Amino acid sequence: MKSRDLEFRGINREHLGMYFEELGAKQLTNTFPYLYEAEGWSGQILSEEKIAFTAVFIVNAVHVRFSAENDNLLKELLKNYRYKTTRIGG
């Protein structure tokens, strides 16, 4: 099993879980670590913390682990998940 950990900042933890479900996973737990499983891959939302850049500018940082049966499946999972987390500024 191959795995990769990523950190997402400024995206709601519930949305990150919803993205796993949109990619075909089922949620298995309702507390940290949140576990999601699908055929050939799984995801875990490991933790969430607040990061203060200034006294006013505070964002969340969510640590997520992706696991898949092989490199190709992991690469495809990461590509699809990152597409869902893309934010376009204005």
C-alpha positions in Angstrom: 0.0 0.0 0.0 1.3 3.4 -1.0 0.5 6.5 1.0 1.0 10.3 1.0 0.3 13.0 3.6 -0.8 16.5 2.6 -1.8 19.6 4.5 -4.7 21.8 3.4 -5.1 25.3 4.7 -8.3 27.4 4.7 -10.6 24.6 3.6 -13.3 23.4 6.0 -12.7 19.9 7.4 -16.3 18.9 6.5 -15.7 19.9 2.9 -12.5 17.8 2.8 -14.5 14.8 3.9 -17.2 15.5 1.4 -14.6 15.4 -1.4 -13.6 11.9 -0.4 -17.3 10.9 -0.6 -17.7 12.6 -4.0 -14.8 10.4 -5.2 -16.6 7.3 -4.1 -15.5 6.7 -0.5 -17.7 5.9 2.4 -17.1 7.5 5.8 -16.3 5.0 8.5 -15.7 7.1 11.6 -17.2 10.4 13.0 -14.1 11.5 15.1 -10.4 12.0 14.4 -9.0 10.3 12.6 -11.9 10.5 10.1 -11.6 7.4 7.9 -12.9 7.0 4.4 -12.7 3.9 2.3 -13.3 3.1 -1.4 -12.3 0.2 -3.7 -8.5 0.3 -3.9 -7.9 3.4 -1.8 -8.6 5.1 1.5 -8.3 8.5 3.0 -7.9 9.8 6.6 -8.4 13.2 8.0 -5.8 13.0 10.7 -6.0 16.4 12.5 -7.0 20.0 12.4 -5.3 23.0 13.9 -5.4 26.8 13.8 -2.4 28.7 12.4 -2.1 32.4 13.2 -0.2 34.5 10.7 -1.1 37.7 12.6 -3.4 38.4 15.5 -6.3 38.7 13.0 -5.3 36.4 10.1 -6.0 32.8 11.4 -6.6 29.8 9.2 -7.2 26.2 9.8 -4.7 23.5 8.7 -6.0 20.0 8.1 -3.7 17.0 7.8 -4.9 14.4 5.3 -3.5 10.9 4.5 -4.1 9.3 1.1 -3.5 5.5 0.6 -3.9 3.4 -2.4 -3.0 -0.1 -3.6 -0.4 1.2 -6.1 1.4 4.3 -7.4 -0.9 4.8 -10.4 -4.1 4.7 -8.2 -2.5 7.0 -5.6 -1.5 9.5 -8.4 -5.0 9.5 -9.8 -6.6 9.9 -6.4 -4.3 12.9 -5.6 -5.0 14.5 -8.9 -8.8 14.2 -8.5 -8.7 15.3 -4.9 -6.5 18.3 -5.6 -8.9 19.3 -8.4 -11.7 19.5 -5.8 -9.6 21.6 -3.4 -8.5 24.1 -6.1 -9.6 27.7 -5.1 -9.4 30.5 -7.7 -8.8 33.9 -6.2 -10.3 37.1 -7.5 
